Amino acid sequence: MTFKTEKVLLGVIEKVSKKTNKPYVVLNYLNDDGTTFTSMLGEGVKLPDGLQQLDDVIVEFEVQFFNGSVTGLRTIDIKIA
């Protein structure tokens, strides 16, 4: 399942997996109620040029499931609003 929404980007964190030693990116977003949440950037998804902290972004998320339960949210597209 995927959906698009507009959010405020709070930050981009680049990490390296301890298991696979591969790099990945975690994005922090702000909800309308002031809470925050994170989402991994999908493989092959490029961040827009000029993207900065506190930018309004239009983002497409993919809800991830495992054994019928929601396990995460992956960013599969992101554009500056």
N, C-alpha and C positions, 0 to 999 in steps of 0.2 A: 504494500500500500504506500502511495506517495501523496504528498500534498505540498502546496506552495503557500507561503505567508511572508509578511514583512516583519522584520525584527531589527533590533539594534545590535551590532557586533561589538562585543566588549574586548575581545582579544583573540589572538592566534598563537597557539603554543605548538612548537615543533618538538617531537619526542622521537625516541628510538625504542623499539620493542626489545624487552629483555630476552624474550623467547626466540624471536626470529632475527634480531639485530637489524631489522628494516625500519626506516624512518616512516613516521606518520604524523598527521596534523590534527590537533583538537581545536575546535572553535568554541568560544564562549559567547552566549547570547543573553539578551535581556528580555524577559517576558513583560507583558503589559502591566502586570501587577507588581513589578519591581523585583521579582525573583529571577534567578539566573539558571541556565542549564548549559550543558556541553553536548557537542556532537562531533563525531569523527568525520573528517573530510574523506569522501569516497576516493578510491584509487582512480587516478587519471583525471580527477577534477582539478582545474587550475583556478587559483584565486585571481580575481580581477586586478589589473594594473591600477595602482593608486589607492587600493583598499587600505583604510586606516581605522584605528580604534574609534569607536562611537559612530561609525558610518551606519546610516539606514541601509539595509540590504533586503533584496527580494531573494528568498532562499527556498529551494525545494528539498524537502526531507523525504527519506525513505524509512518507514518504520520496520525494524528488524524483529523477527519472531524466531523462537526456538521452542520446540515441543508445545506449540500453541500459546506461548506466553510472549509478551513484548519484552525484548531484551535490550533494545537500544534504538537510537535515532542517528541515521547517517545523512550528512549533507551531500546531495548529489548534484546540486547546481547552486551557484551564488552569483548575484549581480548587485552592483551598487544602485540603489534606488534613485 
